[in-house]
Amino acid sequence: MDRNQFKIFGNQSEDLATKFLENNGFRIMDRNFYAKKMGEIDIIAIKDEIIHFIEVKSSSNNNYEPIYNITPLKLRKIIKSSQYYLKQKKLTNLAFCIDALIIKNGEIDMIENITI
């Protein structure tokens, strides 16, 4: 898969993730939030007054688990970006968690609160 195809696949995966979240009672607040020198958060959503910072990982390869792409470094960047987002939007009084949404073979799995 070349770089352009990879980007298209990633965008399609995030679109699927967004629909999944909306169908499960989440309200999308932001997508592809980028904090300079910290990183990007794929989807920011809210449900039951809890903000969810969601990392979307997908694979078209049956032999590969996309969750392994969330490395400790990536997780630290998501945490820092999440903290920056909350401060910037003045949402520091709300509960939040960091989740992973995994898409593989057309199936979607949500793993909530991956930082525990």
RAZI-V607284 format. One record per pair of residues at least 12 apart in sequence whose ideal C-beta (glycine too) atoms are under 6 Angstrom apart, sorted by the first residue. I is the first residue (numbers start at 1). J is the second residue. If there is no record, write none. Layout:
BEGIN
i:I j:J
i:I j:J
END
This chain:
BEGIN
i:13 j:56
i:13 j:58
i:13 j:103
i:14 j:42
i:14 j:56
i:16 j:103
i:17 j:56
i:17 j:101
i:20 j:108
i:21 j:45
i:25 j:47
i:26 j:45
i:26 j:47
i:27 j:46
i:28 j:45
i:29 j:44
i:29 j:46
i:30 j:44
i:31 j:43
i:33 j:85
i:35 j:81
i:35 j:84
i:38 j:77
i:38 j:80
i:38 j:81
i:38 j:84
i:39 j:77
i:39 j:81
i:41 j:53
i:41 j:81
i:42 j:54
i:42 j:55
i:42 j:56
i:50 j:95
i:51 j:94
i:51 j:96
i:52 j:97
i:52 j:99
i:53 j:82
i:53 j:98
i:54 j:99
i:54 j:101
i:55 j:70
i:55 j:78
i:55 j:100
i:56 j:101
i:57 j:69
i:57 j:102
i:58 j:103
i:59 j:104
i:66 j:102
i:67 j:102
i:70 j:100
i:78 j:98
i:97 j:113
i:98 j:114
i:98 j:115
i:99 j:112
i:100 j:114
END
